Amino acid sequence: MSTEPVSAAPSLPESFYRELADGSFESTSATAGPWSPKTQHAGPPSALVGRALERHGARAGSRIARVTVELLRPVPVADLRVEVRTVRAGGRVELLEGELTADGEPVLLARAWRMVASPAGTPALRHGPAAPPKPGPQVPQTMTGAHLDGYVSAMEWRFEHGRSFDSLGPGTVWARQRIPLVAGEQDTPLRRALTLADSSWAVAFELDHREGLVINTDVTLALHRDPVGEWLCLRSETAASPAGSGLATGLMYDESGDCGRVLQTLLVTERR
């Protein structure tokens, strides 16, 4: 357990989810996203599917290297069920598929590549810019017009000096969970990374999501190594074009350096 000071935060549930007797999960209020207290931020449900993917036929010496999550519709703050199957089995590489349902309706799909870990003699190749030092404790972050009493408060955020969710990107933030994904469980590197990954485009707000409709349809997390420790950093930016769409890209770091990439497709349109 970390002994580092934590900035003050509202009272939180014990976890994002509680496992139920029938294998489904109760969603707590901490899963609620910034747009509504009734729908979840995509980070926790992505991590919930990631939990099932990494537990499905897990083998020593192999790891999940990439997860792509397709956000079919808003995930309600309600009971959820996760199912996983093997699409392609192999001795060195496996393709897994997971589905998250609410009241029998699919709300999220995910595919993951699991592969044997690279040999110890593999060169450590990293070409991205270094992450900035982690700032000291900060007051809880806000976001104009957002619901703050769910996921936003369940994470501890540390932006670069003078920056916040309301700053135009590109942006950089260090973050960690204040609560575990599932009650009574220790989080794994993959779960922590997936819990944060969907926040990448919010760190890189460069399109006006208050005037128009800007929302991601997916999130891909690719990790060339498992992140270490509870603190992760995102350095994110957005690209967009007329008659096109948006694309948010992020570098993910732990306190030792670069560990992966985040990619999100953004729907950019007028509000109805």
Backbone bond lengths (Angstrom), bond angles and torsions (degrees), N, CA, C in turn:
res aa  C-N    CA-C-N  psi(-1)  N-CA   C-N-CA  omega(-1)  CA-C   N-CA-C  phi
1 M - - - 1.467 - - 1.523 109.30 -
2 S 1.344 116.34 131.61 1.464 120.26 -179.39 1.519 110.69 -68.95
3 T 1.342 115.32 143.62 1.459 120.55 175.97 1.521 111.31 -104.40
4 E 1.331 117.66 6.39 1.463 121.28 -179.11 1.519 110.05 -68.72
5 P 1.342 119.01 140.57 1.466 120.81 179.45 1.528 111.38 -58.77
6 V 1.295 116.11 143.83 1.461 122.19 178.28 1.513 108.37 -116.80
7 S 1.330 116.99 133.06 1.456 119.98 178.89 1.522 110.04 -63.23
8 A 1.319 116.22 152.14 1.461 121.19 -177.61 1.513 110.86 -60.43
9 A 1.319 117.05 142.23 1.464 121.81 -179.33 1.515 108.84 -145.68
10 P 1.342 116.91 157.38 1.461 119.89 177.35 1.525 110.93 -61.33
11 S 1.316 116.58 161.96 1.456 121.27 175.91 1.525 109.69 -59.94
12 L 1.327 116.14 133.22 1.458 121.42 -174.79 1.520 110.93 -121.00
13 P 1.338 117.90 155.04 1.466 119.93 169.80 1.527 109.63 -62.59
14 E 1.325 116.84 169.04 1.462 120.83 -177.87 1.519 112.61 -70.60
15 S 1.344 118.07 -18.55 1.457 121.57 -175.68 1.525 108.47 -165.14
16 F 1.332 116.11 172.53 1.459 120.53 173.54 1.534 111.14 -74.01
17 Y 1.351 116.44 -34.33 1.466 120.87 -178.50 1.525 110.11 -138.31
18 R 1.331 114.39 154.79 1.457 122.21 170.86 1.531 106.88 -121.16
19 E 1.331 116.37 127.46 1.464 119.86 179.77 1.516 109.95 -75.16
20 L 1.328 116.63 133.86 1.456 122.79 -179.15 1.522 110.40 -98.33
21 A 1.313 116.00 166.92 1.459 120.97 -173.50 1.521 112.74 -63.44
22 D 1.339 118.12 -29.67 1.465 120.24 -175.41 1.528 112.58 -91.35
23 G 1.340 116.96 12.58 1.455 119.22 178.49 1.512 114.60 88.28
24 S 1.322 117.50 -1.57 1.459 120.17 173.96 1.524 108.69 -92.36
25 F 1.334 116.17 -178.83 1.461 120.61 -173.67 1.518 110.56 -133.90
26 E 1.318 115.04 136.30 1.462 121.35 173.41 1.525 108.50 -87.08
27 S 1.312 117.17 125.65 1.463 121.69 177.64 1.523 109.28 -85.35
28 T 1.320 117.37 129.50 1.460 120.23 177.13 1.529 109.67 -90.75
29 S 1.314 115.25 172.22 1.465 120.52 -179.04 1.520 112.29 -64.45
30 A 1.339 117.94 -17.18 1.467 121.09 179.59 1.526 112.30 -68.24
31 T 1.329 117.95 -17.32 1.464 120.45 -179.85 1.525 112.63 -80.06
32 A 1.329 117.55 -14.71 1.466 121.20 -174.46 1.523 111.29 -60.58
33 G 1.329 116.01 134.08 1.449 121.41 -177.81 1.514 113.12 -84.93
34 P 1.326 116.93 -179.07 1.465 120.71 -176.46 1.522 114.23 -74.69
35 W 1.339 117.95 -12.72 1.465 118.94 -174.54 1.518 112.99 -95.17
36 S 1.342 117.79 -19.92 1.469 120.43 -179.49 1.522 109.96 -166.83
37 P 1.327 118.21 142.64 1.468 119.60 175.24 1.528 112.41 -72.08
38 K 1.338 117.76 -7.91 1.461 121.64 -177.43 1.523 113.43 -97.29
39 T 1.325 117.59 -12.51 1.459 120.38 -179.27 1.523 110.11 -124.98
40 Q 1.322 115.61 149.58 1.453 121.07 -171.59 1.531 112.90 -87.27
41 H 1.314 115.39 147.95 1.457 120.61 162.02 1.522 106.09 -63.53
42 A 1.322 117.46 145.07 1.462 119.18 -174.09 1.521 113.42 -74.46
43 G 1.347 117.75 -11.32 1.461 119.44 -179.80 1.517 114.21 -61.86
44 P 1.350 118.67 -56.79 1.467 118.64 -179.20 1.535 114.46 -59.63
45 P 1.350 120.92 -46.07 1.465 117.52 179.04 1.526 113.23 -66.12
46 S 1.339 117.40 -31.66 1.471 119.37 174.27 1.522 110.09 -60.91
47 A 1.332 116.21 -43.73 1.456 120.50 179.66 1.527 111.57 -68.47
48 L 1.348 117.01 -33.34 1.469 120.08 178.45 1.532 110.21 -64.22
49 V 1.327 116.96 -42.47 1.467 119.95 175.22 1.525 109.69 -67.17
50 G 1.347 116.81 -39.81 1.456 119.53 177.28 1.516 112.40 -59.12
51 R 1.317 116.98 -37.80 1.473 121.80 176.32 1.519 110.15 -58.22
52 A 1.340 116.49 -46.39 1.462 120.38 -179.16 1.524 111.07 -67.53
53 L 1.341 116.96 -38.02 1.462 120.51 -179.74 1.525 110.97 -63.76
54 E 1.330 117.72 -44.97 1.457 119.00 -176.49 1.529 111.86 -73.80
55 R 1.324 118.69 -21.90 1.468 121.62 178.04 1.528 112.24 -85.87
56 H 1.327 117.40 -17.41 1.468 122.75 -175.74 1.539 109.81 -73.74
57 G 1.319 116.55 106.49 1.464 120.71 178.15 1.515 113.28 58.80
58 A 1.318 117.59 34.06 1.462 121.10 -176.24 1.524 110.95 -59.89
59 R 1.343 115.27 141.71 1.454 121.53 179.25 1.522 109.95 -131.84
60 A 1.320 116.63 141.31 1.457 120.86 177.28 1.523 109.86 -61.78
61 G 1.325 115.80 140.14 1.456 120.30 177.28 1.507 114.63 88.16
62 S 1.344 117.62 3.25 1.468 120.39 176.95 1.522 109.03 -126.24
63 R 1.336 116.41 159.21 1.461 121.85 -174.89 1.519 109.27 -148.88
64 I 1.338 115.87 154.49 1.462 120.88 174.18 1.525 107.78 -83.06
65 A 1.317 115.77 120.91 1.457 121.86 -175.28 1.523 112.96 -98.60
66 R 1.344 116.74 -25.82 1.464 119.43 -178.84 1.515 109.84 -150.54
67 V 1.327 115.43 137.29 1.467 122.33 174.13 1.522 107.84 -129.58
68 T 1.327 116.67 131.20 1.469 121.57 171.69 1.516 108.29 -117.18
69 V 1.318 115.90 124.47 1.464 122.99 -177.90 1.520 108.70 -109.33
70 E 1.320 116.39 127.23 1.471 122.56 176.13 1.525 107.79 -103.71
71 L 1.329 116.66 121.78 1.462 122.14 -175.96 1.531 108.37 -93.49
72 L 1.325 116.64 95.21 1.460 121.74 -173.00 1.523 112.67 -69.63
73 R 1.316 116.59 -37.76 1.467 122.89 179.93 1.522 107.45 -163.50
74 P 1.333 117.97 167.21 1.463 118.58 178.48 1.531 111.24 -56.71
75 V 1.319 116.06 135.31 1.464 121.49 179.26 1.525 107.97 -86.12
76 P 1.334 118.91 118.95 1.465 119.68 -177.61 1.525 111.94 -73.80
77 V 1.327 116.05 152.94 1.468 121.02 171.68 1.529 105.80 -77.64
78 A 1.327 115.09 86.39 1.471 122.20 -172.45 1.524 107.41 -156.89
79 D 1.339 116.12 -179.48 1.459 120.08 176.59 1.525 109.65 -67.96
80 L 1.331 115.96 139.07 1.458 122.33 -177.16 1.528 110.12 -127.44
81 R 1.317 115.23 153.39 1.473 121.27 175.25 1.525 108.45 -127.14
82 V 1.329 115.46 140.85 1.467 121.50 -179.41 1.518 109.12 -119.24
83 E 1.335 116.18 134.25 1.463 121.83 173.72 1.520 108.79 -129.89
84 V 1.323 116.64 143.14 1.458 122.50 -177.63 1.526 108.90 -132.52
85 R 1.342 115.98 144.55 1.459 120.89 174.39 1.526 109.26 -139.70
86 T 1.321 115.48 159.69 1.455 121.39 175.47 1.517 108.75 -92.47
87 V 1.327 117.38 121.91 1.465 122.65 178.56 1.516 110.28 -86.38
88 R 1.331 115.10 -43.01 1.461 120.25 -179.25 1.516 108.05 -139.24
89 A 1.334 116.95 116.01 1.459 121.68 179.95 1.522 109.45 -95.67
90 G 1.320 116.16 146.64 1.455 120.40 177.85 1.508 110.71 -166.06
91 G 1.320 115.86 162.89 1.446 120.20 -179.01 1.515 112.86 -71.89
92 R 1.352 117.04 -30.72 1.454 120.53 -177.73 1.527 113.75 -113.88
93 V 1.323 116.58 -27.07 1.466 121.03 -176.32 1.519 108.90 -136.99
94 E 1.331 116.65 135.56 1.462 122.30 176.51 1.526 109.06 -133.14
95 L 1.332 115.88 142.71 1.457 121.59 172.59 1.522 108.20 -108.77
96 L 1.327 116.25 121.91 1.458 122.33 -178.87 1.523 110.03 -112.67
97 E 1.329 115.16 153.83 1.466 120.33 179.20 1.524 109.03 -134.31
98 G 1.325 116.64 133.75 1.456 121.71 178.78 1.512 111.46 -125.12
99 E 1.328 115.83 150.48 1.463 121.77 179.03 1.525 108.87 -134.11
100 L 1.314 115.00 135.17 1.466 122.10 177.25 1.517 107.52 -111.26
101 T 1.331 116.98 127.98 1.460 121.06 -179.75 1.520 110.65 -123.34
102 A 1.327 115.41 150.09 1.460 123.33 174.24 1.521 107.37 -127.84
103 D 1.310 116.88 120.75 1.465 121.97 -177.30 1.526 110.82 53.56
104 G 1.335 116.12 39.18 1.459 122.21 177.59 1.510 115.05 80.54
105 E 1.331 118.27 -2.12 1.462 122.37 -176.93 1.526 110.00 -102.19
106 P 1.344 118.97 126.78 1.467 119.95 177.79 1.533 110.56 -63.86
107 V 1.326 116.39 131.55 1.462 120.85 179.29 1.527 111.95 -121.10
108 L 1.338 117.37 -18.05 1.463 120.70 -176.23 1.522 108.73 -156.00
109 L 1.319 115.69 136.54 1.461 122.61 174.81 1.526 108.40 -120.54
110 A 1.326 116.35 150.61 1.459 119.66 177.73 1.518 109.65 -146.77
111 R 1.328 114.79 144.29 1.464 121.14 171.73 1.524 108.43 -126.17
112 A 1.324 115.46 143.08 1.458 120.25 -176.55 1.519 110.19 -139.23
113 W 1.337 115.29 140.72 1.458 121.34 170.68 1.531 108.99 -98.68
114 R 1.327 114.13 122.27 1.462 120.04 173.51 1.524 107.49 -109.28
115 M 1.333 116.68 133.40 1.462 120.29 -177.08 1.511 110.38 -143.31
116 V 1.330 114.74 161.91 1.461 118.73 178.37 1.529 108.19 -65.75
117 A 1.332 116.21 146.27 1.459 121.51 179.67 1.525 110.06 -67.52
118 S 1.329 116.08 145.66 1.462 120.93 -179.03 1.525 110.49 -67.43
119 P 1.346 117.53 155.13 1.471 121.08 -178.40 1.524 112.34 -63.80
120 A 1.312 115.92 158.08 1.467 121.38 -177.77 1.525 112.30 -60.74
121 G 1.331 117.86 -27.17 1.456 121.04 -177.76 1.514 114.68 -85.75
122 T 1.339 118.55 4.81 1.459 121.32 179.54 1.529 110.24 -64.61
123 P 1.353 118.33 131.91 1.475 119.59 178.96 1.532 111.28 -60.57
124 A 1.327 116.48 145.00 1.470 122.30 175.23 1.521 107.38 -88.89
125 L 1.328 117.00 98.14 1.466 122.74 -176.11 1.519 109.61 -106.24
126 R 1.316 118.18 119.33 1.465 122.91 179.56 1.522 108.10 -141.91
127 H 1.337 116.21 126.48 1.462 119.99 -173.46 1.529 113.51 -120.04
128 G 1.317 118.18 -5.04 1.461 120.07 -179.98 1.514 111.69 -76.93
129 P 1.344 117.02 164.15 1.463 120.12 176.26 1.521 111.06 -66.63
130 A 1.307 116.02 153.11 1.466 120.41 179.54 1.524 110.29 -69.63
131 A 1.318 116.22 149.09 1.461 120.78 176.01 1.521 109.61 -75.36
132 P 1.332 117.90 148.42 1.460 119.73 175.36 1.524 110.34 -70.65
133 P 1.322 118.11 159.49 1.469 120.08 176.36 1.524 110.90 -58.22
134 K 1.325 116.07 148.26 1.468 120.59 178.41 1.522 109.34 -69.80
135 P 1.338 118.32 124.31 1.475 120.21 177.76 1.518 111.41 -65.84
136 G 1.319 116.19 164.26 1.446 121.55 175.81 1.520 111.45 -73.98
137 P 1.338 117.89 178.86 1.468 122.03 -178.32 1.525 112.05 -53.99
138 Q 1.342 115.86 141.95 1.456 122.50 -179.75 1.524 109.28 -129.13
139 V 1.323 115.85 162.68 1.462 119.87 174.37 1.521 108.53 -66.58
140 P 1.342 119.11 155.50 1.463 120.75 179.43 1.523 111.62 -54.83
141 Q 1.340 115.57 139.02 1.457 120.93 -177.58 1.530 111.69 -76.28
142 T 1.328 115.49 151.13 1.458 121.98 174.53 1.520 108.77 -121.56
143 M 1.333 115.79 168.56 1.458 123.02 177.64 1.520 106.51 -148.83
144 T 1.326 117.76 121.14 1.461 121.65 -174.27 1.525 111.21 -55.33
145 G 1.335 116.28 127.71 1.460 121.84 176.18 1.510 114.66 75.79
146 A 1.325 118.48 6.57 1.460 121.03 -174.33 1.525 112.11 -98.48
147 H 1.329 115.59 155.77 1.465 122.45 169.60 1.523 106.73 -80.48
148 L 1.315 117.41 117.35 1.462 122.01 -170.63 1.522 113.78 -101.92
149 D 1.329 118.43 -11.83 1.460 120.82 -170.64 1.525 113.75 -89.50
150 G 1.325 117.66 16.12 1.459 121.43 176.21 1.513 110.47 -118.12
151 Y 1.325 115.75 -118.66 1.452 122.13 -176.14 1.526 112.89 -57.49
152 V 1.336 117.81 -41.13 1.470 119.84 -176.86 1.523 110.56 -58.09
153 S 1.328 117.16 -40.00 1.464 121.14 179.63 1.523 112.80 -82.16
154 A 1.335 117.06 -22.49 1.462 120.84 -178.79 1.521 112.45 -77.94
155 M 1.331 116.31 -8.43 1.452 122.34 175.22 1.527 109.09 -112.42
156 E 1.322 116.92 147.09 1.460 120.47 171.28 1.521 107.61 -98.30
157 W 1.343 116.29 124.74 1.463 122.76 -175.49 1.526 110.06 -112.98
158 R 1.318 116.30 137.94 1.457 120.91 174.44 1.534 109.14 -133.70
159 F 1.334 114.65 100.63 1.465 120.96 178.50 1.525 110.43 -84.72
160 E 1.318 114.81 163.87 1.459 119.81 170.97 1.527 108.86 -60.79
161 H 1.332 116.66 154.51 1.460 121.73 -174.97 1.526 111.73 -52.27
162 G 1.343 115.65 128.26 1.449 121.15 177.12 1.517 114.95 82.86
163 R 1.327 117.80 1.69 1.471 121.35 -177.89 1.525 110.00 -110.19
164 S 1.346 115.38 160.63 1.458 121.39 179.64 1.523 108.01 -161.74
165 F 1.351 116.21 -175.95 1.458 119.84 175.31 1.529 111.42 -63.19
166 D 1.314 118.23 -23.93 1.462 121.37 -179.04 1.526 112.67 -86.95
167 S 1.327 117.81 -0.59 1.463 120.76 177.20 1.528 109.80 -83.37
168 L 1.325 116.82 141.69 1.458 119.78 174.83 1.522 109.42 -68.96
169 G 1.342 115.53 138.48 1.453 120.69 -179.16 1.516 112.24 -76.43
170 P 1.335 116.71 -176.94 1.456 127.98 -1.14 1.534 112.59 -58.16
171 G 1.324 115.30 159.06 1.451 118.66 -176.21 1.516 112.31 -141.86
172 T 1.329 115.14 161.97 1.463 122.10 178.58 1.530 108.35 -137.25
173 V 1.327 116.19 134.40 1.456 120.30 178.47 1.524 109.67 -144.96
174 W 1.339 115.57 143.62 1.457 122.12 166.50 1.528 107.33 -99.22
175 A 1.324 117.32 141.90 1.466 119.90 -177.60 1.522 110.79 -150.24
176 R 1.327 115.28 154.98 1.455 121.92 172.22 1.521 108.37 -149.18
177 Q 1.336 115.69 157.25 1.458 121.16 176.51 1.523 110.19 -75.71
178 R 1.324 116.47 140.86 1.464 121.16 171.49 1.525 111.09 -86.19
179 I 1.334 116.21 -20.74 1.469 121.73 -177.37 1.526 108.84 -135.54
180 P 1.345 118.44 156.29 1.469 120.04 178.69 1.519 111.97 -74.11
181 L 1.323 115.59 165.20 1.463 120.39 178.25 1.528 111.04 -65.35
182 V 1.326 116.25 -52.48 1.471 122.71 -179.09 1.521 108.40 -119.71
183 A 1.312 116.38 134.76 1.463 121.34 -177.51 1.521 111.41 -55.89
184 G 1.340 115.19 132.45 1.454 120.68 175.61 1.508 115.12 81.55
185 E 1.334 118.65 6.30 1.456 121.48 -178.30 1.525 111.36 -119.21
186 Q 1.326 115.57 149.18 1.455 122.57 173.22 1.523 107.73 -85.61
187 D 1.319 118.12 132.01 1.459 120.26 -179.87 1.521 111.46 -77.08
188 T 1.330 115.65 147.19 1.458 122.76 176.88 1.526 109.37 -94.79
189 P 1.335 117.58 165.23 1.465 119.69 176.86 1.530 112.95 -54.93
190 L 1.344 117.77 -42.21 1.457 120.17 -179.17 1.524 111.20 -63.39
191 R 1.318 118.03 -42.80 1.470 120.89 -179.28 1.524 110.97 -63.77
192 R 1.332 116.83 -43.02 1.464 119.55 179.03 1.526 111.16 -63.23
193 A 1.327 116.21 -41.19 1.462 119.79 -179.35 1.527 111.28 -66.67
194 L 1.328 117.55 -41.05 1.465 120.36 179.79 1.527 111.79 -70.67
195 T 1.318 117.31 -33.75 1.468 119.95 177.82 1.519 110.70 -60.91
196 L 1.326 117.26 -33.82 1.466 121.44 -178.59 1.520 113.89 -91.47
197 A 1.337 118.29 -30.31 1.468 121.58 -166.14 1.521 114.05 -55.61
198 D 1.324 118.78 -38.62 1.458 120.44 -176.95 1.525 112.62 -68.17
199 S 1.326 117.70 -11.33 1.465 121.03 177.49 1.521 112.47 -81.55
200 S 1.315 117.43 -3.54 1.467 120.25 -173.60 1.524 112.06 -56.78
201 W 1.319 117.51 -47.40 1.476 117.67 -176.29 1.525 111.77 -71.10
202 A 1.343 117.47 -25.35 1.466 119.84 175.84 1.529 110.69 -70.58
203 V 1.317 116.75 -33.45 1.465 120.85 175.19 1.534 109.74 -66.66
204 A 1.328 116.01 -28.34 1.462 121.48 -176.82 1.523 112.41 -106.82
205 F 1.340 118.30 31.04 1.469 120.37 179.62 1.535 110.46 -50.09
206 E 1.319 116.57 108.46 1.460 120.54 174.46 1.524 111.28 -127.39
207 L 1.337 116.03 -11.09 1.457 122.15 174.27 1.525 108.14 -106.59
208 D 1.324 117.88 142.61 1.462 121.60 -175.40 1.529 109.84 -76.53
209 H 1.334 116.28 97.81 1.463 121.59 -178.08 1.519 111.91 -80.13
210 R 1.344 117.48 -5.90 1.463 119.90 179.05 1.525 111.59 -89.91
211 E 1.334 116.81 -30.79 1.466 120.97 179.49 1.530 111.56 -87.97
212 G 1.317 117.31 -44.37 1.458 121.84 178.09 1.513 110.28 -111.61
213 L 1.332 116.28 -177.76 1.455 121.77 177.04 1.520 108.13 -97.97
214 V 1.308 116.05 114.93 1.464 122.61 176.59 1.521 106.69 -128.83
215 I 1.323 116.37 117.28 1.461 119.53 -176.89 1.523 108.58 -153.29
216 N 1.342 116.22 143.75 1.460 118.44 -179.69 1.518 111.30 -85.74
217 T 1.325 115.30 145.40 1.463 122.15 179.84 1.523 112.01 -98.97
218 D 1.330 117.05 -9.36 1.461 120.67 -174.12 1.519 109.41 -163.07
219 V 1.313 115.06 170.20 1.467 121.21 171.62 1.526 108.06 -150.38
220 T 1.324 115.57 129.12 1.460 121.46 175.28 1.519 108.74 -113.81
221 L 1.322 116.20 127.73 1.455 122.70 175.80 1.521 107.66 -116.65
222 A 1.332 116.66 120.79 1.460 122.29 177.43 1.521 107.89 -120.57
223 L 1.320 117.07 122.39 1.468 122.93 -176.08 1.519 109.44 -116.91
224 H 1.345 117.22 118.27 1.466 118.81 176.20 1.523 111.32 -81.04
225 R 1.344 116.30 -12.87 1.465 121.65 170.03 1.518 107.76 -153.80
226 D 1.314 116.66 159.07 1.461 120.26 178.74 1.522 109.85 -73.99
227 P 1.324 118.81 129.31 1.462 120.38 177.80 1.527 110.83 -66.10
228 V 1.331 114.83 150.38 1.460 121.84 -177.12 1.524 109.22 -114.21
229 G 1.327 116.75 133.78 1.452 121.04 175.81 1.515 113.26 89.90
230 E 1.334 115.75 169.81 1.461 121.00 -175.49 1.527 113.35 -82.50
231 W 1.347 118.14 -23.83 1.457 121.10 -178.56 1.527 110.90 -88.78
232 L 1.341 115.92 129.93 1.461 122.50 175.30 1.519 108.67 -127.54
233 C 1.318 115.76 152.67 1.463 121.74 -178.92 1.517 109.43 -122.02
234 L 1.335 116.60 138.88 1.461 123.23 172.44 1.521 109.03 -117.17
235 R 1.318 116.44 129.72 1.466 122.58 170.59 1.522 105.56 -117.96
236 S 1.336 116.56 109.55 1.466 120.96 -165.31 1.523 112.43 -128.40
237 E 1.339 115.58 151.91 1.456 122.35 176.73 1.523 109.20 -147.20
238 T 1.338 116.15 163.50 1.457 122.30 -176.07 1.522 110.36 -124.60
239 A 1.332 116.20 139.63 1.458 122.53 170.67 1.529 107.78 -117.58
240 A 1.329 117.47 146.46 1.469 121.91 178.14 1.518 109.05 -155.29
241 S 1.341 116.17 155.94 1.458 121.26 -179.29 1.518 110.06 -143.87
242 P 1.371 118.22 145.54 1.468 120.45 171.86 1.527 110.08 -58.08
243 A 1.318 116.01 141.66 1.469 122.52 -178.49 1.524 111.68 59.98
244 G 1.328 116.04 24.09 1.457 120.67 178.21 1.506 110.66 -128.23
245 S 1.321 116.37 -130.37 1.462 122.73 178.10 1.516 107.32 -155.20
246 G 1.310 116.53 -176.17 1.453 120.76 178.65 1.518 111.05 -103.78
247 L 1.325 115.22 156.58 1.452 121.12 178.92 1.522 108.07 -143.53
248 A 1.336 116.19 114.67 1.460 121.43 177.86 1.519 108.72 -101.68
249 T 1.326 116.07 129.53 1.453 121.15 179.12 1.524 108.98 -124.10
250 G 1.315 116.43 140.43 1.450 120.71 -177.89 1.515 112.34 -137.89
251 L 1.313 115.87 144.83 1.453 122.76 169.66 1.522 107.56 -97.41
252 M 1.325 117.12 134.28 1.461 120.87 178.00 1.521 109.39 -110.30
253 Y 1.335 115.25 136.26 1.455 122.40 -178.83 1.530 109.72 -130.14
254 D 1.331 115.55 156.57 1.452 121.07 159.31 1.520 106.40 -113.48
255 E 1.313 117.73 -169.69 1.461 119.11 -174.84 1.524 113.00 -74.95
256 S 1.350 116.80 -3.80 1.466 120.64 174.77 1.520 112.43 -97.30
257 G 1.340 117.70 -15.18 1.459 120.50 -179.95 1.516 112.92 137.69
258 D 1.320 115.42 -164.59 1.463 124.29 -175.93 1.527 110.80 -63.04
259 C 1.354 115.95 134.03 1.463 119.03 177.31 1.525 113.51 -130.22
260 G 1.352 118.72 -12.40 1.456 117.86 -179.80 1.505 114.02 179.14
261 R 1.333 115.25 -170.52 1.465 123.82 -175.79 1.531 109.90 -134.07
262 V 1.334 115.59 151.93 1.464 122.58 175.49 1.523 107.69 -127.24
263 L 1.325 116.98 135.69 1.467 122.79 -179.54 1.528 108.69 -133.01
264 Q 1.339 117.04 132.36 1.467 121.96 -179.60 1.529 110.46 -137.94
265 T 1.331 116.48 131.45 1.453 122.32 172.70 1.523 108.98 -85.98
266 L 1.346 117.42 133.41 1.456 121.71 -176.84 1.528 111.48 -113.47
267 L 1.321 115.69 125.95 1.455 121.19 168.21 1.515 107.72 -76.91
268 V 1.331 116.88 124.52 1.462 122.64 179.43 1.523 107.71 -123.27
269 T 1.342 117.30 112.62 1.459 119.87 -175.22 1.541 109.17 -155.59
270 E 1.307 116.47 178.46 1.463 121.25 177.37 1.521 109.63 -83.76
271 R 1.308 115.60 149.15 1.468 119.75 174.36 1.513 109.48 -75.27
272 R 1.333 115.30 140.31 1.464 120.05 178.46 1.515 109.92 -82.05
